[in-house]
């Protein structure tokens, strides 16, 4: 169950430009059905953003995550498979993959935490901001969410809309069809109302999809 505690960390986007190559998929669903979509956020979804800026700037200024939440709740950050200690200095490249997590348990979790006392133990794999030479440009970034960020930020990203491939949607439907059917109120594909069965027929594995949910 997703828990809201009066903290909405990502304000809704006012306008999203959807490239012509993307199919637009909107699902109206009851709020209790949102956890079924968590796997999409863990596997990774794409956002379009100005790259060449720092991790913190991208997440807080472009994605709308509050700085207070970022500083206190997002304790573990990976970019392109490397731990990040200085998100305010580490630039995001076009095509980068950013993984966000809250505090993880045990010594391993403490070691991976940004700014940790144990951070020197992983110095050889920690990203060095100065090694990432880049320029500011429009690009695409993949974001993966885990534990606290998954439950607290995930619903807001889904409401804004995410870019994802058709195979991920088809896998989700295949693995959760009965429970989805009970929670979905309406499916709109390219501004046309379709059934869950029609969606499985109309959506192709390699389709690029702009996906968003509306909770009712």
C-alpha positions in Angstrom: 0.0 0.0 0.0 1.4 3.4 -0.9 1.3 5.8 2.0 0.8 9.6 1.5 1.7 11.7 4.5 0.8 15.1 3.2 4.1 15.1 1.2 3.8 15.5 -2.5 7.4 15.7 -3.7 6.9 16.2 -7.4 4.6 18.9 -8.7 2.6 17.9 -11.8 4.1 18.9 -15.1 2.0 21.5 -16.9 3.0 20.4 -20.4 4.8 17.4 -21.9 5.8 17.2 -25.5 5.3 13.7 -26.8 7.5 12.8 -29.8 5.5 11.5 -32.8 7.2 8.1 -32.6 5.6 7.5 -29.2 2.2 6.0 -28.6 0.2 7.7 -25.9 -1.3 5.3 -23.2 -3.4 6.7 -20.4 -4.9 4.3 -17.8 -7.6 5.4 -15.3 -7.1 3.3 -12.2 -8.2 3.1 -8.6 -5.5 4.3 -6.2 -5.0 0.8 -4.7 -4.0 -0.4 -8.1 -0.9 1.8 -8.3 1.5 -0.7 -6.7 1.0 -3.0 -9.7 3.0 -0.6 -11.8 6.0 -0.5 -9.4 7.9 -3.0 -11.5 8.0 -0.4 -14.3 9.7 2.1 -12.0 12.2 -0.4 -10.7 13.2 -1.7 -14.2 13.7 1.9 -15.3 11.7 4.5 -17.2 12.9 7.4 -19.4 12.4 11.1 -19.0 13.3 13.9 -21.4 15.4 16.5 -19.8 18.3 19.0 -20.2 21.4 17.0 -19.6 24.9 18.3 -18.8 23.6 19.6 -15.5 24.2 18.0 -12.1 22.2 15.1 -10.7 20.7 17.3 -8.0 19.7 20.0 -10.5 18.1 17.5 -12.9 16.1 15.8 -10.1 15.1 18.9 -8.1 14.7 21.6 -10.7 13.6 19.6 -13.7 11.8 16.6 -12.1 10.4 18.7 -9.3 11.7 16.7 -6.3 11.9 19.0 -3.3 15.4 19.7 -2.1 14.5 18.9 1.5 13.3 15.4 0.4 16.3 14.9 -1.8 18.7 15.8 1.0 17.1 13.6 3.7 15.4 10.7 1.9 17.4 9.9 -1.2 20.5 8.5 0.6 21.9 6.2 -2.2 22.4 7.3 -5.7 24.0 5.5 -8.6 24.7 7.0 -12.0 25.7 4.6 -14.8 26.4 1.9 -12.2 28.7 4.0 -10.0 27.9 5.3 -6.5 27.5 9.1 -6.3 28.8 11.1 -3.3 28.4 14.6 -4.7 25.1 14.8 -6.6 25.4 18.6 -6.7 28.6 18.3 -8.7 28.1 15.1 -10.7 26.9 15.8 -14.3 24.2 13.8 -16.0 25.0 12.7 -19.6 22.5 12.1 -22.4 21.6 8.4 -22.0 22.6 8.2 -18.3 20.9 5.8 -15.9 20.2 7.1 -12.5 19.1 4.8 -9.6 17.6 6.3 -6.5 17.2 4.6 -3.1 16.6 5.4 0.5 18.9 4.1 3.2 19.8 0.4 2.7 20.5 -1.9 5.6 23.7 -3.4 6.8 27.4 -2.5 6.2 26.9 -2.8 2.4 24.1 -0.3 2.6 26.1 2.1 4.8 29.0 1.8 2.5 27.0 2.8 -0.6 25.2 5.7 1.1 26.4 9.0 -0.2 28.7 10.9 2.0 29.0 7.8 4.3 31.8 7.4 6.8 32.5 4.1 5.0 32.6 5.8 1.5 36.4 5.6 1.2 36.0 1.8 1.1 34.5 2.1 -2.3 36.6 4.9 -3.6 37.7 2.9 -6.7 34.1 2.6 -8.0 32.7 6.0 -6.9 32.0 8.3 -9.8 34.4 11.2 -10.2 32.6 14.4 -11.3 35.7 15.8 -13.0 35.9 12.7 -15.3 32.4 13.4 -16.8 33.0 16.1 -19.3 29.8 17.2 -21.0 27.8 20.0 -22.4 24.2 21.1 -21.7 21.8 19.7 -24.2 18.4 18.1 -24.5 18.6 14.4 -23.9 17.0 11.3 -22.5 17.7 9.9 -19.0 16.6 6.6 -17.5 15.5 6.7 -13.8 15.1 3.7 -11.5 13.4 3.9 -8.1 13.7 1.6 -5.1 12.2 1.4 -1.6 11.2 4.8 -0.2 11.6 6.8 -3.4 9.7 4.1 -5.2 6.6 4.3 -2.9 6.8 8.1 -2.3 7.9 9.5 -5.7 6.7 6.7 -8.0 3.0 7.7 -8.1 3.9 11.3 -9.0 6.1 10.2 -11.9 3.3 7.9 -13.1 0.9 10.8 -13.0 3.2 13.1 -14.9 3.9 10.5 -17.5 6.9 8.3 -18.3 8.5 7.1 -21.5 8.8 3.3 -21.7 8.9 0.5 -24.2 5.9 -1.6 -25.2 7.4 -4.8 -24.0 7.5 -3.6 -20.4 3.8 -2.8 -20.6 2.9 -6.1 -22.2 4.9 -8.0 -19.5 3.1 -6.1 -16.8 -0.3 -7.0 -18.3 0.7 -10.6 -18.8 1.8 -11.0 -15.2 -1.0 -9.0 -13.5 -4.0 -9.3 -15.8 -6.7 -10.4 -13.3 -5.8 -7.9 -10.7 -5.4 -5.1 -13.2 -8.8 -5.8 -14.7 -10.3 -5.3 -11.3 -8.7 -1.9 -10.7 -8.7 -0.4 -14.2 -11.6 1.9 -15.0 -10.6 3.0 -18.5 -7.7 2.6 -21.0 -7.0 5.2 -23.7 -4.5 4.4 -26.4 -3.8 7.3 -28.8 -7.0 9.1 -27.7 -9.1 5.9 -28.3 -10.8 3.9 -25.6 -9.7 0.3 -25.7 -10.2 -2.8 -23.6 -7.3 -4.6 -21.8 -7.5 -7.4 -24.4 -7.4 -4.9 -27.3 -4.4 -3.2 -25.7 -2.5 -6.5 -25.7 -3.3 -6.8 -29.5 -2.6 -3.1 -30.4 0.7 -2.6 -28.5 3.8 -4.1 -30.0 7.0 -5.2 -28.3 9.1 -2.5 -29.8 6.6 0.3 -29.5 7.8 3.5 -27.8 5.1 4.5 -25.3 4.4 7.6 -23.3 2.5 6.2 -20.3 0.6 7.9 -17.5 -2.0 7.0 -15.0 -5.0 8.9 -13.7 -6.2 7.9 -10.2 -9.9 8.0 -9.5 
